[in-house]
Amino acid sequence: MKSLIVYGSKYGFTGECAGILAKKISGKVDVINLEKEKVNNLNQYDNIIIGTSIYAGRIRKVVGKFCNENLDTLLTKRIGLFICCGQTEKAEEQLDMAYPEELKRHALAREHLGYEFNFNKMGFIDKKVVKMIAKIKENKREILEDNIDKLASFFN
């Protein structure tokens, strides 16, 4: 089976999680950052896993656009969905809001893979928003390896 992991990431953490996930899925796995590349041919893939970071309750625009533009094709594939968000207690709610309803119903698996607050990478506004919403004042990260393993298991 051939798998594709597509994602959108502002500061790179979601891409890091996508890379870890790719190593845990057997067979050929392509990983594409939608912020930098376009997907040429979805039909060549059996499995498609879509990931996005969540900032202030919003997904990356490129991920929303990808889902909407390719919904008909995606509904013919084995689908996995993931998010990376810092409000772990709201992860399920964030997952529900992140993706189109049809895609969520069709997905084999949905997981929250972790979060990172890296003030060294953030711009001034993002720092202010994170401090206000997440009440975080220092760098913090958590990769949820068990959730990555769970997600990978659906595609192995």
Contacts in CASP RR format, 6 or more apart in sequence:
PFRMAT RR
TARGET T0000
AUTHOR 0000-0000-0000
METHOD contacts of the structure
MODEL  1
MKSLIVYGSKYGFTGECAGILAKKISGKVDVINLEKEKVNNLNQYDNIII
GTSIYAGRIRKVVGKFCNENLDTLLTKRIGLFICCGQTEKAEEQLDMAYP
EELKRHALAREHLGYEFNFNKMGFIDKKVVKMIAKIKENKREILEDNIDK
LASFFN
1 27 0 8 1.000
1 28 0 8 1.000
1 46 0 8 1.000
1 47 0 8 1.000
1 155 0 8 1.000
2 27 0 8 1.000
2 28 0 8 1.000
2 29 0 8 1.000
2 30 0 8 1.000
2 44 0 8 1.000
2 45 0 8 1.000
2 46 0 8 1.000
2 47 0 8 1.000
3 22 0 8 1.000
3 25 0 8 1.000
3 27 0 8 1.000
3 28 0 8 1.000
3 29 0 8 1.000
3 30 0 8 1.000
3 45 0 8 1.000
3 46 0 8 1.000
3 47 0 8 1.000
3 48 0 8 1.000
3 49 0 8 1.000
3 155 0 8 1.000
4 29 0 8 1.000
4 30 0 8 1.000
4 31 0 8 1.000
4 32 0 8 1.000
4 39 0 8 1.000
4 42 0 8 1.000
4 45 0 8 1.000
4 47 0 8 1.000
4 48 0 8 1.000
4 49 0 8 1.000
5 18 0 8 1.000
5 19 0 8 1.000
5 21 0 8 1.000
5 22 0 8 1.000
5 29 0 8 1.000
5 30 0 8 1.000
5 31 0 8 1.000
5 32 0 8 1.000
5 48 0 8 1.000
5 49 0 8 1.000
5 50 0 8 1.000
5 51 0 8 1.000
6 31 0 8 1.000
6 32 0 8 1.000
6 33 0 8 1.000
6 34 0 8 1.000
6 39 0 8 1.000
6 48 0 8 1.000
6 49 0 8 1.000
6 50 0 8 1.000
6 51 0 8 1.000
6 63 0 8 1.000
6 66 0 8 1.000
7 14 0 8 1.000
7 15 0 8 1.000
7 18 0 8 1.000
7 31 0 8 1.000
7 32 0 8 1.000
7 33 0 8 1.000
7 34 0 8 1.000
7 50 0 8 1.000
7 51 0 8 1.000
7 52 0 8 1.000
7 63 0 8 1.000
8 14 0 8 1.000
8 15 0 8 1.000
8 33 0 8 1.000
8 34 0 8 1.000
8 35 0 8 1.000
8 51 0 8 1.000
8 52 0 8 1.000
8 53 0 8 1.000
8 60 0 8 1.000
8 62 0 8 1.000
8 63 0 8 1.000
9 15 0 8 1.000
9 18 0 8 1.000
9 33 0 8 1.000
9 35 0 8 1.000
9 52 0 8 1.000
9 53 0 8 1.000
9 60 0 8 1.000
9 84 0 8 1.000
10 53 0 8 1.000
10 55 0 8 1.000
10 60 0 8 1.000
11 53 0 8 1.000
11 116 0 8 1.000
11 118 0 8 1.000
11 121 0 8 1.000
11 122 0 8 1.000
12 53 0 8 1.000
12 121 0 8 1.000
13 53 0 8 1.000
13 84 0 8 1.000
13 114 0 8 1.000
13 115 0 8 1.000
13 116 0 8 1.000
13 118 0 8 1.000
13 141 0 8 1.000
14 51 0 8 1.000
14 52 0 8 1.000
14 53 0 8 1.000
14 84 0 8 1.000
14 113 0 8 1.000
15 31 0 8 1.000
15 33 0 8 1.000
16 143 0 8 1.000
17 82 0 8 1.000
17 84 0 8 1.000
17 113 0 8 1.000
17 114 0 8 1.000
17 143 0 8 1.000
17 148 0 8 1.000
18 31 0 8 1.000
18 33 0 8 1.000
18 49 0 8 1.000
18 51 0 8 1.000
19 31 0 8 1.000
20 143 0 8 1.000
20 145 0 8 1.000
20 148 0 8 1.000
21 49 0 8 1.000
21 82 0 8 1.000
21 113 0 8 1.000
21 148 0 8 1.000
21 151 0 8 1.000
21 152 0 8 1.000
22 29 0 8 1.000
22 31 0 8 1.000
24 148 0 8 1.000
24 149 0 8 1.000
24 152 0 8 1.000
24 156 0 8 1.000
25 47 0 8 1.000
25 152 0 8 1.000
25 155 0 8 1.000
25 156 0 8 1.000
26 156 0 8 1.000
30 45 0 8 1.000
32 39 0 8 1.000
34 60 0 8 1.000
34 62 0 8 1.000
34 63 0 8 1.000
34 66 0 8 1.000
35 60 0 8 1.000
35 62 0 8 1.000
39 66 0 8 1.000
39 70 0 8 1.000
42 48 0 8 1.000
42 70 0 8 1.000
42 73 0 8 1.000
42 74 0 8 1.000
42 77 0 8 1.000
43 73 0 8 1.000
45 77 0 8 1.000
46 77 0 8 1.000
46 78 0 8 1.000
47 77 0 8 1.000
47 78 0 8 1.000
47 79 0 8 1.000
47 80 0 8 1.000
47 155 0 8 1.000
48 74 0 8 1.000
48 77 0 8 1.000
48 78 0 8 1.000
48 79 0 8 1.000
48 80 0 8 1.000
49 79 0 8 1.000
49 80 0 8 1.000
49 81 0 8 1.000
49 82 0 8 1.000
49 151 0 8 1.000
49 155 0 8 1.000
50 63 0 8 1.000
50 66 0 8 1.000
50 67 0 8 1.000
50 74 0 8 1.000
50 79 0 8 1.000
50 80 0 8 1.000
50 81 0 8 1.000
50 82 0 8 1.000
50 99 0 8 1.000
50 103 0 8 1.000
51 63 0 8 1.000
51 81 0 8 1.000
51 82 0 8 1.000
51 83 0 8 1.000
51 84 0 8 1.000
52 59 0 8 1.000
52 60 0 8 1.000
52 63 0 8 1.000
52 64 0 8 1.000
52 82 0 8 1.000
52 83 0 8 1.000
52 84 0 8 1.000
52 98 0 8 1.000
53 59 0 8 1.000
53 60 0 8 1.000
53 83 0 8 1.000
53 84 0 8 1.000
53 85 0 8 1.000
54 83 0 8 1.000
54 84 0 8 1.000
54 85 0 8 1.000
54 86 0 8 1.000
54 87 0 8 1.000
54 94 0 8 1.000
54 98 0 8 1.000
55 126 0 8 1.000
55 129 0 8 1.000
56 129 0 8 1.000
56 133 0 8 1.000
57 85 0 8 1.000
57 94 0 8 1.000
57 97 0 8 1.000
59 83 0 8 1.000
59 98 0 8 1.000
59 99 0 8 1.000
63 98 0 8 1.000
64 99 0 8 1.000
67 74 0 8 1.000
67 99 0 8 1.000
67 100 0 8 1.000
67 103 0 8 1.000
68 100 0 8 1.000
71 100 0 8 1.000
71 102 0 8 1.000
71 103 0 8 1.000
74 103 0 8 1.000
74 106 0 8 1.000
75 102 0 8 1.000
75 103 0 8 1.000
75 106 0 8 1.000
78 108 0 8 1.000
78 154 0 8 1.000
78 155 0 8 1.000
79 103 0 8 1.000
79 106 0 8 1.000
79 107 0 8 1.000
79 108 0 8 1.000
80 107 0 8 1.000
80 108 0 8 1.000
80 109 0 8 1.000
80 110 0 8 1.000
80 151 0 8 1.000
80 154 0 8 1.000
80 155 0 8 1.000
81 95 0 8 1.000
81 98 0 8 1.000
81 99 0 8 1.000
81 103 0 8 1.000
81 104 0 8 1.000
81 107 0 8 1.000
81 109 0 8 1.000
81 110 0 8 1.000
81 111 0 8 1.000
82 110 0 8 1.000
82 111 0 8 1.000
82 112 0 8 1.000
82 113 0 8 1.000
82 147 0 8 1.000
82 151 0 8 1.000
83 91 0 8 1.000
83 94 0 8 1.000
83 95 0 8 1.000
83 98 0 8 1.000
83 111 0 8 1.000
83 112 0 8 1.000
83 113 0 8 1.000
84 112 0 8 1.000
84 113 0 8 1.000
84 114 0 8 1.000
84 115 0 8 1.000
84 116 0 8 1.000
85 91 0 8 1.000
85 94 0 8 1.000
85 112 0 8 1.000
85 114 0 8 1.000
85 115 0 8 1.000
86 114 0 8 1.000
86 115 0 8 1.000
86 117 0 8 1.000
86 134 0 8 1.000
87 94 0 8 1.000
87 133 0 8 1.000
87 134 0 8 1.000
88 112 0 8 1.000
88 114 0 8 1.000
88 115 0 8 1.000
88 142 0 8 1.000
91 112 0 8 1.000
92 112 0 8 1.000
94 112 0 8 1.000
95 104 0 8 1.000
95 110 0 8 1.000
95 112 0 8 1.000
96 104 0 8 1.000
99 107 0 8 1.000
104 110 0 8 1.000
108 154 0 8 1.000
108 155 0 8 1.000
109 150 0 8 1.000
109 151 0 8 1.000
109 154 0 8 1.000
111 144 0 8 1.000
111 147 0 8 1.000
111 148 0 8 1.000
111 150 0 8 1.000
111 151 0 8 1.000
112 144 0 8 1.000
112 147 0 8 1.000
113 143 0 8 1.000
113 144 0 8 1.000
113 147 0 8 1.000
113 148 0 8 1.000
113 151 0 8 1.000
114 141 0 8 1.000
114 142 0 8 1.000
114 143 0 8 1.000
114 144 0 8 1.000
114 147 0 8 1.000
115 140 0 8 1.000
115 141 0 8 1.000
115 142 0 8 1.000
116 139 0 8 1.000
116 140 0 8 1.000
116 141 0 8 1.000
116 142 0 8 1.000
117 130 0 8 1.000
117 134 0 8 1.000
117 136 0 8 1.000
117 138 0 8 1.000
117 139 0 8 1.000
117 140 0 8 1.000
117 141 0 8 1.000
118 139 0 8 1.000
118 141 0 8 1.000
119 127 0 8 1.000
119 130 0 8 1.000
119 138 0 8 1.000
119 139 0 8 1.000
120 139 0 8 1.000
122 130 0 8 1.000
130 136 0 8 1.000
131 137 0 8 1.000
END
